[in-house]
Amino acid sequence: MACWLFTSCAAPAQRLTTGDMSITRPGATAVVVVHSRSGNTAALGLRISEAMGSDYIRLETPPGAGDTYLSYTERNDKVDINPRSADLARYRLVFLGSPIWFWHPTAFIYTFINNNDLSGKKVVLFYTNQGGLAKDAIDEWKAIVQKRGGTVIDVIGINRNEFENDAALQSEIKTQVEKHKRVWINKSD
Ligand SMILES: Cc1cc2nc3c(=O)[nH]c(=O)nc-3n(C[C@H](O)[C@H](O)[C@H](O)COP(=O)(O)O)c2cc1C
């Protein structure tokens, strides 16, 4: 049974400063929006942002969310996030990232998507996990994006169980981003 089921095994929530929450790059035509509790999905998002020269927004969530089994929020719950929405007008490409919680992306990224108009946007979904996803998890996520007008052009996921240590994980993140970057550029033109 995977370790994440037991609260004693949960990695601590990352301590964040204002500088961790956003990056703005002049002339960016892409943006990364990510929910991340313990920093893994944020690391993937930051690598994407660097590779694509994109802006970056990390969603602020209520303290303690996901720290224990009991503080988990069901993916269709309405939850508080900051920012609730973003001005996406200048972006052609939107990267949306989330950890997997209880076999699905989290309520925080779902709420951001539902609060925003993705009409005309190309969208890349990304996630990290440490076990498994529901069979329909990605299809459901795609459908929510499509309902808001976005077109999903790619999905990138990294299962942390496949890596022995953080160095191996970071190396895989770098490799995967380099591999997918060409697809993102070609399909967003
Ligand atoms: C409340 C909670 C539930 C989780 N449920 C799952 C799950 O169903 N499947 C899975 O593969 N990983 C699950 N995980 C593991 C996370 O997806 C994994 O650790 C992820 O890399 C965390 O991302 P973060 O560091 O960006 O927060 C869960 C973690 C937490 C805290």
PDBQT file of the ligand as one rigid body, heavy atoms in Angstrom, charges set to zero:
ROOT
HETATM    1  C1  LIG A 201      -3.927  14.019   0.334  1.00  0.00    +0.000 C 
HETATM    2  C2  LIG A 201      -3.052  13.296  -0.671  1.00  0.00    +0.000 A 
HETATM    3  C3  LIG A 201      -3.598  12.336  -1.494  1.00  0.00    +0.000 A 
HETATM    4  C4  LIG A 201      -2.815  11.691  -2.469  1.00  0.00    +0.000 A 
HETATM    5  N1  LIG A 201      -3.393  10.773  -3.311  1.00  0.00    +0.000 NA
HETATM    6  C5  LIG A 201      -2.669  10.199  -4.294  1.00  0.00    +0.000 A 
HETATM    7  C6  LIG A 201      -3.274   9.300  -5.247  1.00  0.00    +0.000 A 
HETATM    8  O1  LIG A 201      -4.460   9.003  -5.226  1.00  0.00    +0.000 OA
HETATM    9  N2  LIG A 201      -2.490   8.763  -6.221  1.00  0.00    +0.000 N 
HETATM   10  C7  LIG A 201      -1.168   9.066  -6.323  1.00  0.00    +0.000 A 
HETATM   11  O2  LIG A 201      -0.527   8.557  -7.255  1.00  0.00    +0.000 OA
HETATM   12  N3  LIG A 201      -0.561   9.903  -5.453  1.00  0.00    +0.000 NA
HETATM   13  C8  LIG A 201      -1.278  10.475  -4.450  1.00  0.00    +0.000 A 
HETATM   14  N4  LIG A 201      -0.673  11.349  -3.572  1.00  0.00    +0.000 N 
HETATM   15  C9  LIG A 201       0.757  11.642  -3.739  1.00  0.00    +0.000 C 
HETATM   16  C10 LIG A 201       1.004  12.969  -4.491  1.00  0.00    +0.000 C 
HETATM   17  O3  LIG A 201       0.296  12.983  -5.729  1.00  0.00    +0.000 OA
HETATM   18  C11 LIG A 201       2.495  13.142  -4.808  1.00  0.00    +0.000 C 
HETATM   19  O4  LIG A 201       3.239  13.096  -3.620  1.00  0.00    +0.000 OA
HETATM   20  C12 LIG A 201       2.742  14.452  -5.542  1.00  0.00    +0.000 C 
HETATM   21  O5  LIG A 201       4.023  14.419  -6.132  1.00  0.00    +0.000 OA
HETATM   22  C13 LIG A 201       2.653  15.646  -4.605  1.00  0.00    +0.000 C 
HETATM   23  O6  LIG A 201       2.811  16.817  -5.347  1.00  0.00    +0.000 OA
HETATM   24  P1  LIG A 201       3.256  18.195  -4.682  1.00  0.00    +0.000 P 
HETATM   25  O7  LIG A 201       4.618  17.964  -4.059  1.00  0.00    +0.000 OA
HETATM   26  O8  LIG A 201       3.324  19.130  -5.826  1.00  0.00    +0.000 OA
HETATM   27  O9  LIG A 201       2.251  18.579  -3.654  1.00  0.00    +0.000 OA
HETATM   28  C14 LIG A 201      -1.429  11.992  -2.581  1.00  0.00    +0.000 A 
HETATM   29  C15 LIG A 201      -0.878  12.958  -1.719  1.00  0.00    +0.000 A 
HETATM   30  C16 LIG A 201      -1.662  13.609  -0.779  1.00  0.00    +0.000 A 
HETATM   31  C17 LIG A 201      -1.034  14.643   0.132  1.00  0.00    +0.000 C 
ENDROOT
TORSDOF 0
